[in-house]
Amino acid sequence: MAQSTNLGQVRMNLAGEYSATKTYQRLDIVSYQGSSYIALKDTLNVLPTVTDNWMLNSSKGEKGNVYFATFEYDDSTSEIFMITPDEYEGPSFELTDGILYAVV
């Protein structure tokens, strides 16, 4: 006769933002302070930074440079304006003879 064995949870489960009041099962993934953690065993009210119960999956990174810009065209003057956020650190642009150049 064939024997069956319950392996429990065998795949990772996205469990959302960490909550101290929720019981997590082994292989649950939570987000906490911008990083994600995997539960190594069933746990309740143990911060994800406690390495006996959790493994860091991905850590929060530094804010990177902003490299996007949008352009607006003024029909009345035939001018193109570049609109950027305050923290823009990308290339500037020039329009010469109808050709838009990126200046890096």
DSSP file (Angstrom, degrees, kcal/mol; ACC not computed):
  #  RESIDUE AA STRUCTURE BP1 BP2  ACC     N-H-->O    O-->H-N    N-H-->O    O-->H-N    TCO  KAPPA ALPHA  PHI   PSI    X-CA   Y-CA   Z-CA
    1    1 A M              0   0    0      0, 0.0     2,-0.1     0, 0.0     0, 0.0   0.000 360.0 360.0 360.0 138.2    0.0    0.0    0.0
    2    2 A A        -     0   0    0      1,-0.0     2,-0.4     0, 0.0     0, 0.0  -0.414 360.0-143.6 -71.4 142.4    1.3    3.5   -0.9
    3    3 A Q        -     0   0    0     -2,-0.1     2,-0.4     2,-0.0    -1,-0.0  -0.875  10.1-154.6-107.1 139.0    2.3    5.7    1.9
    4    4 A S        -     0   0    0     -2,-0.4     2,-0.4     2,-0.0     0, 0.0  -0.886   3.9-162.0-113.8 147.7    1.6    9.5    1.8
    5    5 A T        -     0   0    0     -2,-0.4     2,-0.7     0, 0.0    -2,-0.0  -0.994  19.0-131.5-128.8 129.6    3.5   12.2    3.7
    6    6 A N        -     0   0    0     -2,-0.4     3,-0.1     1,-0.2    -2,-0.0  -0.715  19.8-173.9 -80.3 115.6    2.3   15.7    4.3
    7    7 A L        -     0   0    0     -2,-0.7    -1,-0.2     1,-0.3     2,-0.1   0.518  27.5-143.8 -87.5  -5.7    5.2   18.0    3.3
    8    8 A G        -     0   0    0      2,-0.0     2,-0.4     0, 0.0    -1,-0.3  -0.378  61.3  -5.1  73.5-158.8    3.4   21.1    4.6
    9    9 A Q        +     0   0    0      1,-0.1     4,-0.1    -3,-0.1     3,-0.0  -0.557  63.4 172.8 -71.3 124.4    3.9   24.3    2.7
   10   10 A V        +     0   0    0     -2,-0.4     2,-0.3     2,-0.1    -1,-0.1   0.394  57.5  56.2-116.3   0.1    6.4   23.8   -0.1
   11   11 A R  S    S-     0   0    0      0, 0.0     2,-0.1     0, 0.0     0, 0.0  -0.936  89.8 -96.2-130.3 157.4    6.2   27.0   -2.0
   12   12 A M        -     0   0    0     -2,-0.3     2,-0.4    16,-0.1    16,-0.2  -0.389  33.6-154.0 -71.2 148.8    6.7   30.6   -1.0
   13   13 A N  E     -a   28   0A   0     14,-1.9    16,-3.2    12,-0.1     2,-0.7  -0.990  15.0-131.1-128.0 122.6    3.6   32.6   -0.1
   14   14 A L  E     +a   29   0A   0     -2,-0.4    16,-0.2    14,-0.2    14,-0.1  -0.639  29.1 176.4 -74.0 114.8    3.4   36.4   -0.4
   15   15 A A  E     -     0   0A   0     14,-3.2    15,-0.2    -2,-0.7    -1,-0.1   0.304  29.8-134.5-107.7   6.9    1.9   37.5    2.9
   16   16 A G  E     +     0   0A   0     13,-0.4    15,-1.9     2,-0.0    -1,-0.3  -0.328  59.2   0.4  79.8-158.3    2.0   41.3    2.6
   17   17 A E  E    S-a   31   0A   0     13,-0.2    15,-0.2     1,-0.1    19,-0.0  -0.447  85.7-100.1 -70.2 138.0    3.2   43.8    5.1
   18   18 A Y        -     0   0    0     13,-2.7     2,-0.4    -2,-0.1    -1,-0.1  -0.292  40.2-173.6 -59.8 138.6    4.5   42.4    8.4
   19   19 A S    >   -     0   0    0      3,-0.1     3,-1.4    -3,-0.1    26,-0.3  -0.995  25.1-145.7-135.7 130.3    2.1   42.5   11.3
   20   20 A A  T 3  S+     0   0    0     -2,-0.4    25,-0.3     1,-0.3    -1,-0.1   0.694 100.6  56.9 -66.5 -18.8    3.1   41.5   14.9
   21   21 A T  T 3  S+     0   0    0     23,-0.1     2,-0.4    24,-0.1    -1,-0.3   0.463  91.4  86.5 -93.5  -1.4   -0.5   40.1   15.4
   22   22 A K  S <  S-     0   0    0     -3,-1.4    23,-0.6     0, 0.0     2,-0.5  -0.812  73.4-132.8-103.0 139.2   -0.4   37.7   12.5
   23   23 A T  E     -D   44   0B   0     -2,-0.4     2,-0.3    21,-0.2    21,-0.2  -0.782  24.7-156.2 -87.3 128.2    1.0   34.1   12.6
   24   24 A Y  E     -D   43   0B   0     19,-3.2    19,-2.6    -2,-0.5     2,-0.2  -0.822   2.9-142.2-106.5 145.2    3.3   33.4    9.7
   25   25 A Q    >   -     0   0    0     -2,-0.3     3,-2.2    17,-0.2    14,-0.3  -0.663  40.5 -76.0 -99.8 159.3    4.1   30.0    8.3
   26   26 A R  T 3  S+     0   0    0      1,-0.3    14,-0.2    -2,-0.2    -1,-0.1  -0.290 120.8  23.2 -51.4 134.0    7.5   28.7    7.0
   27   27 A L  T 3  S+     0   0    0     12,-2.9   -14,-1.9     1,-0.3    -1,-0.3   0.441  85.3 139.0  81.0   5.7    8.1   30.2    3.5
   28   28 A D  E <   -a   13   0A   0     -3,-2.2    11,-2.9   -16,-0.2     2,-0.5  -0.594  43.7-145.4 -72.0 142.0    5.8   33.2    4.0
   29   29 A I  E     +aB  14  38A   0    -16,-3.2   -14,-3.2    -2,-0.2   -13,-0.4  -0.946  20.9 179.0-112.2 129.8    7.3   36.4    2.5
   30   30 A V  E     - B   0  37A   0      7,-2.4     7,-2.5    -2,-0.5     2,-0.4  -0.886  24.6-130.3-124.5 157.5    6.6   39.7    4.2
   31   31 A S  E     +aB  17  36A   0    -15,-1.9   -13,-2.7    -2,-0.3     2,-0.3  -0.885  28.5 173.9-103.8 143.2    7.7   43.3    3.6
   32   32 A Y  E >   - B   0  35A   0      3,-3.0     3,-1.9    -2,-0.4    -2,-0.0  -0.908  65.4 -19.0-153.3 118.7    9.1   45.2    6.5
   33   33 A Q  T 3  S-     0   0    0     -2,-0.3    27,-0.2     1,-0.3     3,-0.1   0.848 128.0 -48.5  51.1  41.7   10.6   48.7    6.4
   34   34 A G  T 3  S+     0   0    0      1,-0.3    -1,-0.3    25,-0.1     2,-0.2   0.353 123.2  91.7  87.2  -6.2   11.2   48.5    2.6
   35   35 A S  E <   -B   32   0A   0     -3,-1.9    -3,-3.0    24,-0.1     2,-0.4  -0.705  67.7-129.1-113.1 167.8   12.9   45.1    2.6
   36   36 A S  E     -BC  31  58A   0     22,-2.9    21,-3.1    -5,-0.2    22,-1.5  -0.939  20.6-169.3-121.6 148.1   11.4   41.6    2.2
   37   37 A Y  E     -BC  30  56A   0     -7,-2.5    -7,-2.4    -2,-0.4     2,-0.5  -0.948  15.1-139.8-135.2 149.8   11.9   38.6    4.4
   38   38 A I  E     -BC  29  55A   0     17,-2.8    17,-2.3    -2,-0.3     2,-0.3  -0.944  25.7-122.5-112.1 129.5   11.2   34.9    4.3
   39   39 A A  E     - C   0  54A   0    -11,-2.9   -12,-2.9    -2,-0.5    15,-0.3  -0.544  17.4-165.7 -70.6 129.4    9.9   33.0    7.3
   40   40 A L  S    S-     0   0    0     13,-3.5     2,-0.3    -2,-0.3    14,-0.2   0.662  74.5  -0.1 -87.3 -19.7   12.3   30.1    8.2
   41   41 A K  S    S-     0   0    0     12,-0.8    -1,-0.2   -16,-0.1   -17,-0.1  -0.959  99.8 -65.1-157.7 167.2    9.7   28.6   10.6
   42   42 A D        +     0   0    0     -2,-0.3     2,-0.3    -3,-0.1   -17,-0.2  -0.382  65.3 173.6 -59.9 136.5    6.2   29.3   11.9
   43   43 A T  E     -D   24   0B   0    -19,-2.6   -19,-3.2    -2,-0.0     2,-0.4  -0.998  26.4-167.1-152.4 148.6    6.4   32.5   13.9
   44   44 A L  E    S-D   23   0B   0     -2,-0.3   -21,-0.2   -21,-0.2   -24,-0.1  -0.996  76.9  -3.6-138.0 131.3    4.2   35.0   15.7
   45   45 A N  S    S+     0   0    0    -23,-0.6     2,-0.5    -2,-0.4   -25,-0.1   0.841  90.3 129.0  58.5  38.7    5.3   38.5   17.0
   46   46 A V        -     0   0    0      7,-0.0    -1,-0.2     4,-0.0    -3,-0.0  -0.984  61.6-120.1-123.2 119.1    8.9   38.1   16.0
   47   47 A L    >   -     0   0    0     -2,-0.5     3,-2.2     1,-0.1     6,-0.2  -0.210  20.0-120.4 -56.9 144.4   10.3   41.0   13.9
   48   48 A P  T 3  S+     0   0    0      0, 0.0    -1,-0.1     0, 0.0   -10,-0.1   0.664 109.7  69.7 -61.0 -15.5   11.6   40.0   10.4
   49   49 A T  T 3  S+     0   0    0    -12,-0.1     2,-0.8     4,-0.1    -2,-0.1   0.554  73.0  99.5 -79.8  -6.3   15.0   41.3   11.4
   50   50 A V    X>  -     0   0    0     -3,-2.2     4,-1.9     1,-0.1     3,-1.4  -0.730  63.8-158.4 -83.0 109.3   15.4   38.3   13.9
   51   51 A T  T 34 S+     0   0    0     -2,-0.8    -1,-0.1     1,-0.3    -2,-0.0   0.593  83.2  68.6 -73.4 -11.4   17.6   35.9   11.9
   52   52 A D  T 34 S+     0   0    0      1,-0.1    -1,-0.3     3,-0.0     3,-0.1   0.797 118.5  22.7 -70.3 -26.9   16.6   32.8   13.9
   53   53 A N  T <4 S+     0   0    0     -3,-1.4   -13,-3.5    -6,-0.2   -12,-0.8   0.647 125.2  43.3-111.3 -22.6   13.1   33.1   12.4
   54   54 A W  E  <  -C   39   0A   0     -4,-1.9     2,-0.4   -15,-0.3   -15,-0.2  -0.918  57.0-151.5-132.5 151.8   13.6   35.1    9.2
   55   55 A M  E     -C   38   0A   0    -17,-2.3   -17,-2.8    -2,-0.3     2,-0.2  -0.988  30.9-115.6-121.3 131.9   15.9   35.3    6.2
   56   56 A L  E     +C   37   0A   0     -2,-0.4   -19,-0.3   -19,-0.2     3,-0.1  -0.482  32.6 178.3 -64.3 127.4   16.5   38.6    4.3
   57   57 A N  E     -     0   0A   0    -21,-3.1     2,-0.3     1,-0.4   -20,-0.2   0.844  68.2  -8.2 -98.1 -48.1   15.2   38.2    0.8
   58   58 A S  E     -C   36   0A   0    -22,-1.5   -22,-2.9     3,-0.0    -1,-0.4  -0.970  69.3-138.4-151.5 137.9   15.8   41.6   -0.6
   59   59 A S        -     0   0    0     -2,-0.3   -24,-0.1   -24,-0.2     2,-0.1  -0.685  30.5 -96.2-101.9 152.4   17.0   44.8    1.1
   60   60 A K        -     0   0    0     -2,-0.3     2,-0.2   -27,-0.2   -25,-0.1  -0.391  44.6-147.3 -62.3 133.3   15.8   48.3    0.6
   61   61 A G        -     0   0    0    -27,-0.2     2,-0.1     1,-0.1    -1,-0.1  -0.458  20.9 -89.7 -97.8 173.1   18.0   50.2   -1.8
   62   62 A E        -     0   0    0     -2,-0.2     2,-0.3     1,-0.1    -1,-0.1  -0.475  51.5 -93.4 -76.4 152.5   19.0   53.8   -2.0
   63   63 A K        -     0   0    0     -2,-0.1    -1,-0.1     1,-0.1     3,-0.1  -0.540  49.8-142.3 -67.4 127.7   16.9   56.1   -4.0
   64   64 A G        -     0   0    0     -2,-0.3     2,-0.1     1,-0.2    -1,-0.1  -0.203  26.4 -74.1 -85.5 178.3   18.4   56.3   -7.5
   65   65 A N        -     0   0    0      1,-0.1     2,-0.6    24,-0.1    -1,-0.2  -0.402  44.0-122.5 -70.0 148.8   18.8   59.1   -9.9
   66   66 A V  B     +e   88   0C   0     21,-0.8    23,-2.6    -2,-0.1    24,-0.5  -0.863  32.8 174.0 -97.6 118.9   15.8   60.3  -11.7
   67   67 A Y        +     0   0    0     -2,-0.6     2,-0.4    21,-0.2    -1,-0.1  -0.214  38.7 102.5-120.4  41.7   16.3   60.1  -15.5
   68   68 A F        +     0   0    0     22,-0.1     2,-0.3    17,-0.0    22,-0.1  -0.949  36.3 172.1-126.9 150.9   12.9   61.0  -17.0
   69   69 A A        -     0   0    0     -2,-0.4     2,-0.3    15,-0.1    15,-0.2  -0.986  16.8-148.1-146.7 151.7   11.6   64.1  -18.6
   70   70 A T  E     -F   83   0D   0     13,-2.6    13,-3.6    -2,-0.3     2,-0.4  -0.857  14.0-141.4-118.1 160.4    8.5   65.1  -20.5
   71   71 A F  E     -F   82   0D   0     -2,-0.3     2,-0.4    11,-0.2    11,-0.2  -0.949   7.9-162.2-125.5 141.9    8.2   67.6  -23.3
   72   72 A E  E     -F   81   0D   0      9,-2.5     9,-3.3    -2,-0.4     2,-0.5  -0.971  10.6-147.8-121.7 139.7    5.5   70.1  -24.1
   73   73 A Y  E     -F   80   0D   0     -2,-0.4     2,-0.7     7,-0.2     7,-0.2  -0.913   4.5-148.8-109.4 129.8    5.0   71.7  -27.5
   74   74 A D  E  >> -F   79   0D   0      5,-3.1     4,-2.2    -2,-0.5     5,-0.8  -0.867   5.5-165.0 -99.2 109.0    3.7   75.3  -27.8
   75   75 A D  T  45S+     0   0    0     -2,-0.7    -1,-0.2     1,-0.2     0, 0.0   0.853  86.1  56.2 -60.4 -36.2    1.8   75.6  -31.1
   76   76 A S  T  45S+     0   0    0      1,-0.2    -1,-0.2     3,-0.1    -2,-0.0   0.816 123.9  21.6 -71.1 -29.0    1.7   79.4  -30.9
   77   77 A T  T  45S-     0   0    0     -3,-0.5    -1,-0.2     2,-0.2    -2,-0.2   0.493  96.0-128.0-113.7  -7.0    5.5   79.7  -30.7
   78   78 A S  T  <5 +     0   0    0     -4,-2.2     2,-0.3     1,-0.2    -3,-0.2   0.798  62.1 142.3  60.2  30.4    6.6   76.4  -32.1
   79   79 A E  E   < -F   74   0D   0     -5,-0.8    -5,-3.1     2,-0.0     2,-0.5  -0.761  44.9-144.7-102.6 149.3    8.8   75.9  -29.0
   80   80 A I  E     -F   73   0D   0     -2,-0.3     2,-0.4    -7,-0.2    -7,-0.2  -0.947  14.0-160.5-110.8 131.6    9.4   72.6  -27.1
   81   81 A F  E     -F   72   0D   0     -9,-3.3    -9,-2.5    -2,-0.5     2,-0.5  -0.934  10.6-140.3-114.5 135.2    9.7   72.8  -23.3
   82   82 A M  E     -F   71   0D   0     -2,-0.4     2,-0.5   -11,-0.2   -11,-0.2  -0.826  15.7-161.5 -94.0 127.1   11.4   70.1  -21.2
   83   83 A I  E     +F   70   0D   0    -13,-3.6   -13,-2.6    -2,-0.5    -2,-0.0  -0.939  17.5 168.2-110.7 125.2    9.6   69.4  -17.9
   84   84 A T        -     0   0    0     -2,-0.5   -15,-0.1   -15,-0.2     2,-0.1  -0.943  36.2-106.2-134.0 154.3   11.5   67.5  -15.2
   85   85 A P    >   -     0   0    0      0, 0.0     3,-1.9     0, 0.0   -19,-0.0  -0.368  42.7-103.2 -71.3 162.8   11.1   66.8  -11.5
   86   86 A D  T 3  S+     0   0    0      1,-0.3    -2,-0.0    -2,-0.1     0, 0.0   0.835 121.2  51.5 -55.7 -35.5   13.3   68.7   -9.1
   87   87 A E  T 3  S+     0   0    0      2,-0.0   -21,-0.8   -22,-0.0    -1,-0.3   0.238  77.7 141.6 -91.0  15.5   15.6   65.8   -8.6
   88   88 A Y  B <   +e   66   0C   0     -3,-1.9   -21,-0.2     1,-0.1    -4,-0.1  -0.346  18.4 168.2 -59.8 129.8   16.2   65.2  -12.3
   89   89 A E        +     0   0    0    -23,-2.6   -22,-0.2    -2,-0.1    -1,-0.1   0.068  39.1 109.4-130.0  22.1   19.8   64.2  -13.0
   90   90 A G  S    S-     0   0    0    -24,-0.5   -23,-0.1     1,-0.2   -22,-0.1  -0.073  75.4 -62.3 -89.3-168.9   19.6   63.1  -16.6
   91   91 A P        -     0   0    0      0, 0.0     2,-0.2     0, 0.0    -1,-0.2  -0.254  46.0-125.0 -71.5 160.8   20.8   64.6  -19.9
   92   92 A S  E     -G  103   0E   0     11,-2.0    11,-3.9    -3,-0.1     2,-0.4  -0.615  24.4-135.6 -97.6 168.3   19.7   67.9  -21.2
   93   93 A F  E     -G  102   0E   0      9,-0.2     2,-0.4    -2,-0.2     9,-0.2  -0.942  14.3-166.9-130.0 147.7   18.2   68.3  -24.7
   94   94 A E  E     -G  101   0E   0      7,-2.5     7,-3.6    -2,-0.4     2,-0.6  -0.991  12.8-146.6-131.7 141.8   18.7   70.7  -27.5
   95   95 A L  E     +G  100   0E   0     -2,-0.4     2,-0.4     5,-0.2     5,-0.2  -0.941  24.8 171.5-108.9 116.2   16.5   71.2  -30.6
   96   96 A T  E >   -G   99   0E   0      3,-2.7     3,-2.0    -2,-0.6    -2,-0.1  -0.984  67.9 -18.4-129.9 122.6   18.6   72.2  -33.7
   97   97 A D  T 3  S-     0   0    0     -2,-0.4    -1,-0.1     1,-0.3     3,-0.1   0.869 128.2 -51.1  51.2  42.0   17.1   72.4  -37.2
   98   98 A G  T 3  S+     0   0    0      1,-0.2     2,-0.5    -3,-0.0    -1,-0.3   0.512 115.4 115.1  78.9   4.1   14.2   70.2  -36.2
   99   99 A I  E <   -G   96   0E   0     -3,-2.0    -3,-2.7     2,-0.0     2,-0.6  -0.929  59.1-141.4-112.0 129.3   16.4   67.5  -34.6
  100  100 A L  E     -G   95   0E   0     -2,-0.5     2,-0.4    -5,-0.2    -5,-0.2  -0.797  21.2-167.3 -91.9 120.5   16.2   66.8  -30.9
  101  101 A Y  E     -G   94   0E   0     -7,-3.6    -7,-2.5    -2,-0.6     2,-0.5  -0.870  16.4-138.2-109.7 139.5   19.7   66.0  -29.4
  102  102 A A  E     -G   93   0E   0     -2,-0.4     2,-0.7    -9,-0.2    -9,-0.2  -0.847  16.1-152.8 -92.1 129.3   20.5   64.6  -26.0
  103  103 A V  E      G   92   0E   0    -11,-3.9   -11,-2.0    -2,-0.5    -2,-0.0  -0.910 360.0 360.0-106.3 112.9   23.4   66.3  -24.3
  104  104 A V              0   0    0     -2,-0.7    -1,-0.1   -13,-0.2   -11,-0.0   0.390 360.0 360.0-114.8 360.0   25.2   64.0  -21.9
